[in-house]
Structures are given as C-alpha cells and as structure tokens.
Amino acid sequence: MAAIALLVLATLPFALSLTHEGTEHRQSSRPARTPLPRLPLVAMFLAMAAIFGATQTAVTAYANDSGHPGSAGLLYALFGIGSAVAGAACAWLPARFTLRHRYVTFAATLLLGALTLVVGDRLHAVPTAMTIAGVTVAPYLISLYALTERLAPADRATVALTILCAGGPLGTATGQVVAGYLADRHGSTGAFLVAPVAATAALLLAVAVFVTGTGALRPAVRVAVGSGTPESGGMGRAKGRTGDGDER
C-alpha cells in the first residue's frame, strides 16, 4: 500500500503538469507518421526479461535442491545488488564510448554473466555467480533504454519505451516456463542453461543493430527527420542524431 501511495503521489502531479492547453491542438496538427518498429523493440527487451524469468526459476530450483528453499530470495537479491552497483557506475562512462558501442559491448558482457551462472551452479558457487552476473544486467538495460529514446521521435519516446517494455512480461513468463520444464527434469543445472541461450539472442540482435547502423530501427528516425512542422516541438532534436543514435 505504501508503494502504491508513493507511485500515485509521484506520478499524478507530473502527469497533470503535462496536460496544459494546446496539447491536443499540437497533436492533431501533426501529419501522419510511420508506425514505430514494434517487433525489434519488443525483441530487444524480451531476451533480457527471459534471463530474469529463467534465473528466478533456476535459483528457486537450486535453493530447493540444496535443502534451503528459503534462501532463494536472498540469492536473487544478490543479482539485484550487483546490477544496482553497475547501474550507478554507468554515470561515469566516457562520452567517447558511444551508445551503439555500449549496446553491443554490454550485450556481450550480459552473455558472459549468464555463462557465469552456469559455471557457478556446477562449482556450487551460485551466490558469487549471482553477484557477478548481476553486474552485467543494468548496463545492458540502461543502454537499451537510451538507444530506444534516442532513436524514437521526440514526441513518441514514451510510446517507444512502452512498446519496449511490453516484451518484459512475455519474456519473463517464457523464461520461467522453459526453465521450470528443465528444472523438473534436470534440476537447477538445466534451468540455468536458459539464461545464456537468451543472452545469446540478445547479443545477436545487438550485433545486427551495430552492423546495420541501427537499420532495424530507422523507421523511427525517418519519422523524426520528416516532421518539419512548427508544432513538432522538440523534433529538431532528432535531426541532429547520427546513425548510431548519438547526438552531435
């Protein structure tokens, strides 16, 4: 209940501050826009969410197999601690480390972190592996959110991020189902294997974005550049973006 109250108190005033006169006029006067590339956006987040779901299930299976089922929550908390520390450290990344390079680099480290979970399970060092793997999560998510925000038209960033997050529930559920199926037959060892598979998919998508210069997401950029109406507000910001989503 406290969390619900905090969300209402924090977001309602912010939402009301955006509902001023003229908003509907600006939106209605804009020309028709090319739809956002929903499938690539959802696929980006789906892979990460599958890692979340698979890891949750695998940790639960590991805790149960080890005779301490109540420790599953504590083990997964280590995953969050490592992620939080790495996320805070991202604020100090140098500007020359461009967003497109960050995306593919952190996708690669995400795969390494997922492999650490498999190794940790085999070496009976899951707590350590969870902490290390957690470090690779936040940098990937941060670069993913930033890439989406940069590539989407300025007036459609919220829509693009909503589409991106739509892959979360689906990916989490998929990871849980597959990991649960493997856990029933091969224990936590089988469940932990789902994470690196999902991370591999995330890396392949990142490499495709890097090689094509974010070509899979360019429809959103074309919309931004093509909107030259006075009512487009912050659309001029999109015109100064480079092909990899960075601003000059």
PAKOL-612413 format. One record per residue (C-alpha): residue in one letter; x, y, z. Coordinates in steps of 0.02 Angstrom, whole numbers, plus 50000, padded with zeros to 5 digits. Last residue first. Example, Ala and Ser with C-alpha at 12.3 -4.5 7.8 and 13.67 -1.06 7.14 Angstrom:
! residues 2
s506844994750357
a506154977550390
This chain:
! residues 248
r513105078048392
e511825066248465
d512085047648470
g510835035348398
d512035025648289
g511515034248129
t511875051548198
r510625062448284
g510445080848249
k508765079348166
a508035070948320
r508245086548424
g507265096448297
m505775086048345
g505675095048510
g504135104948464
s503315096648314
e502055110848304
p503135120848185
t503015106548059
g504595098347997
s504195080348031
g505245070347908
v506765069448019
a505795062048163
v504835049748055
r506445044147971
v507205040748141
a505765029448192
p505875019848029
r507745017848065
l507535004448198
a508094989248100
g509444999848019
t510265002748187
g511935005348095
t511724988848006
v513224980848090
f512824987648264
v510974983348257
a511374965748197
v512694964048332
a511414969248463
l510164956448398
l511464942748404
l511944948048580
a510144947348643
a509904930148567
t511504924248652
a510844931248817
a509264920748797
v510314905048772
p511464910148915
a509964911549033
v509114895248983
l510574884749041
f510224889149223
a508654878449220
g509594862749166
t510834863949307
s509454868649430
g508684851349417
h508744840949258
r506954835349230
d505874846849335
a507154860749316
l507074859349127
y505194862549123
g505374876449250
a506734884749148
v505644884348992
v504104891049082
q505054903949183
g505994910749032
t504384912148933
a503494920949075
t504904933449095
g504984936548908
l503124939548892
p503054950749045
g504544961148986
g504224962148799
a502954975948827
c504394986048900
l504994990848727
i503254995648669
t503105007048819
l504825014348783
a504295018048604
v502655026048660
t503565036948786
a504835042148655
r503465047148533
d503605066148538
a505495065748523
p505465053648378
a506215036948429
l508055033548401
r508715042248555
e507415035148674
t507655017448609
l509545018548623
a509415025548799
y508255011648857
l509404998348784
s510985006448851
i510235006849025
l509624988849013
y511324982348958
p512244992149093
a510984986149224
v511184967449191
t513054963949182
v513384967049368
g512014954649411
a513034940649336
i514444943749459
t513274944049609
m512334928549552
a513964919249519
t514574922649696
p512954916249771
v512914901449649
a514604894449699
h514214875849694
l515524873649556
r514234867249431
d512984880749479
g514314894249471
v514824888749296
v513034890049234
l512784906849319
t514424913249248
l513784909149074
a512384921749103
g513674934949154
l514694931648998
l513124933548892
l512744950148977
t514534955448944
a514214953348758
a512584963248766
f513554976348863
t514764978448721
v513404978648586
y512404992148673
r513905002148732
h514565003248554
r512895010048493
l512855022448636
t514585029248603
f516055026848721
r516775043948675
a515645051348809
p516585042348947
l515605031049065
w515425038949236
a513535037549250
c513685019049210
a514395016249385
a512655018249461
g512005004249351
a513454993049397
v513084994849582
a511214991849556
s511504976349450
g512654968449577
i511384971449714
g509954964749608
f510784947949574
l511254946849758
a509394948749796
y509094933049692
l510124923049815
l509204930649963
g507514926349887
a508034908349852
s508674905750029
g507014899250095
p507174883349993
h508694877850094
g508924859250057
s510184861949917
d508954855649786
n507654868349844
a508874882749837
y509464877349665
a507684875549600
t507234892949664
v508824899949588
a508384891849421
t506614898949423
q507174916649458
t508604914949334
a507444909149196
g506234923449223
f507584936749229
i508504929649080
a506874929248982
a506644947549026
m508304951748944
a507824942348785
l506104950548780
f506854967848796
m507664968248625
a506294957748545
v504964970548596
l505924984748512
p506284974548356
l504434969848339
r503714987148370
p504604996748233
l503635013048262
p502245016748139
t502615029848004
r501805046248049
a500255055247987
p500485074047993
r500445083948155
s499015096048180
s498035084648296
q499485082748417
r499825101348427
h497995105348455
e497805092048588
t499245099348686
g498665117248667
e498065119548844
h499025110448978
t499035091949021
l500895089749054
s500855096049233
l499435083949269
a500555069149229
f501915075449346
p500655078749485
l499985060949463
t501675052349454
a502455054949625
l500925054749736
v500165039949644
l501775029949644
l502095033449828
a500325028249876
i500505011949781
a502175008349865
a501445011850036
m500005000050000
